[in-house]
Amino acid sequence: MKHLIIKETTSILQDIFHVYLTLLKIMVPALLIVKGLELLGAIEWIAIILGPLMKLVGLPSNMGIVWATTILTNIYGGMVIFFELAANETLTVAQVTVLGGMMLIAHGLPVEAAIAKKSGVTLRATLIIRIFGAFIYGAALHFIYQTGDFLQENNQLLWQPEVTEINLLEWSLEQVKTLLMVLVIITILITLLRFLKWLHIERLMHWLLSPLLLLLGLSKQASNITIIGITLGLSFGGGLLIKEAESGLLSAKDIFLSMALLALCHSLIEDTLLIMVLGAHISGVLWGRLAFTFIFILIMAHCLNWKEDGFIYRYGINKSARK
């Protein structure tokens, strides 16, 4: 028993170290770039450019920088910039949930779009589904929350940096504190995920989601792979899809729909918990995202059924992907 505990603890610590080191390589440059843009006065210009889009989903203009950072890096990178900017903003729970929903759908595109492309899905299709899907979801959430007057109370962050006029040295120290807080979050998150794995939560999700995926017209093989991606992340599910696509065991439609579904909804446990740290409500970052994804994919599946196979190869799948 003691040996097992030591082995699991060592494994968890190794995971934490690997994840945190990888994230530091992304977050530190992101922080420096954003600070450089701020010193050059470019933040205001970026806010002006992204402002109209953010206004359509009920968010302040500068939250567009958070989303842009998330798209180019990952959720952790967006979180760091969010903590930096949210200290100067009074946001409602609804607004944070809208932003969180958009971050969950569109993040880490340079890496994750490459994974999708390797499985056979075109870069154009991936970018349209991720960015367009995120914006449509954000607009839908904003409409629901505003119309029903839901979650309009001020958001309370679990932690945020102090708002003061500081020099570069003090700013650097504040960023170190932020990065250490990210380490704490990662430690808690990875430990919790390992605990959920011991409880076999992923098996329960497999049992719940399998009938819905088959309803979308996915084959059993594609459904099993997709569920892995939904629960564990796009890298896991995408990796398996790449393997199956290269083997020719999945149809072009299976590949496209599976990757489109994973684009909208993956790493359901980890990413959801991460965004909730910002104060987002579970209604938008979990239940609403699940509902939106299945409706979106159901419509897409029906549209593809009306088109010839050539349509998929022309717009969604690289010709190298097999039927």
C-alpha positions, -999 to +999 in steps of 0.1 A: +000+000+000+028+024+010+046+015-023+015+023-043+010+057-026+046+066-033+043+055-069+011+075-075+025+106-057+056+105-078+035+101-110+014+131-100+044+153-092+060+143-126+027+153-144+026+186-125+062+194-134+058+185-171+026+205-175+038+235-156+072+236-174+053+234-208+030+262-198+057+285-185+072+284-220+039+297-233+027+320-205+059+339-199+063+351-235+025+359-236+029+381-205+059+399-218+042+405-252+010+418-236+031+441-213+051+453-242+019+461-261+006+479-231+038+501-228+036+509-265-001+518-262-012+490-285-036+475-260-060+503-267-058+498-305-063+460-301-094+467-279-107+491-306-103+464-333-118+436-312-143+459-294-172+456-318-171+418-317-169+418-279-198+442-276-219+417-296-214+391-269-218+417-240-181+419-230-158+449-225-135+456-254-103+446-236-116+411-230-109+406-267-072+405-257-079+376-233-097+357-260-070+365-286-043+353-262-063+321-255-067+314-292-030+318-299-017+301-268-040+281-245-065+285-217-037+290-191-023+319-211-057+335-214-062+331-177-030+349-168-041+379-191-076+377-176-063+381-141-042+410-153-071+429-169-101+418-148-086+436-118-096+469-135-130+457-146-163+449-129-176+419-146-208+399-139-209+361-136-228+360-169-200+380-187-172+357-173-193+327-183-197+340-218-160+347-221-152+313-205-174+295-230-157+312-259-123+303-244-133+267-241-142+263-277-115+284-293-081+280-277-046+268-286-054+268-323-018+267-336-013+233-319-048+219-320-055+229-356-023+211-366-036+179-348-069+182-367-051+188-400-030+156-394-062+136-389-074+149-424-095+179-415-086+210-434-072+240-416-099+262-430-127+240-417-111+238-382-107+276-379-142+282-391-157+257-367-136+268-337-138+306-341-172+309-356-186+283-332-171+301-302-186+334-313-220+320-320-220+302-286-209+334-268-237+354-285-263+327-276-252+326-240-252+364-238-287+365-252-301+339-228-284+354-197-295+390-206-330+381-216-336+360-186-317+384-163-296+354-151-262+356-133-261+394-133-244+396-099-208+408-098-182+381-104-160+372-074-126+359-084-110+332-061-078+353-065-067+384-083-036+407-083-038+440-065-047+470-086-019+496-081+003+518-101+036+499-102+070+500-118+084+472-140+101+455-110+069+454-090+050+442-121+075+414-125+070+403-089+032+404-094+036+381-124+057+357-104+029+355-079+004+349-107+025+321-121+029+305-087-009+307-083-012+289-117+011+262-102-012+258-073-042+255-096-024+229-117-015+209-087-050+208-074-064+201-108-041+172-117-046+157-083-084+160-086-083+145-121-063+115-109-088+110-081-117+111-106-098+086-127-096+063-097-134+066-094-137+057-131-157+088-139-146+085-175-164+052-177-196+068-165-192+096-192-186+069-218-219+052-209-238+085-209-224+099-242-223+068-264-260+068-273-259+105-282-229+101-305-245+071-323-275+094-327-253+118-346-245+091-371-210+083-359-198+047-362-191+029-329-154+030-335-155+068-341-178+073-311-153+055-288-124+076-300-145+108-297-155+100-261-118+097-252-112+132-267-142+147-249-131+134-215-093+135-218-085+162-244-082+168-281-046+156-281-056+121-269-087+118-291-070+135-321-041+112-318-063+082-320-082+097-349-050+103-368-041+066-363-075+054-374-076+078-404-042+065-416-054+030-413-085+037-435-109+022-409-130+054-406-150+071-433-144+107-443-177+117-426-167+099-394-133+117-393-148+151-401-177+149-376-156+134-348-130+161-351-156+188-354-172+176-322-139+175-304-132+210-317-163+223-299-161+201-268-130+184-255-112+179-222-146+182-205-134+177-170-101+196-169-109+226-190-143+231-173-128+231-139-101+255-151-126+281-164-147+278-133-116+291-114-123+325-131-158+325-117-177+312-147-210+293-140-213+256-148-245+263-168-225+279-196-192+261-194-205+226-191-242+220-197-247+247-223-215+238-241-227+201-243-261+211-256-246+236-282-221+210-294-246+183-300-271+206-317-243+221-339-230+186-349-265+172-354-272+200-379-239+195-396-244+158-399-278+163-415-263+188-439-236+164-449-262+137-456-277+159-482-244+165-500-223+141-521-191+127-507-171+151-529-184+180-508-166+167-477-134+163-496-136+197-511-144+217-480-137+196-449-113+167-455-079+167-472-079+144-502-053+122-485-079+111-460-096+079-471-132+072-475 
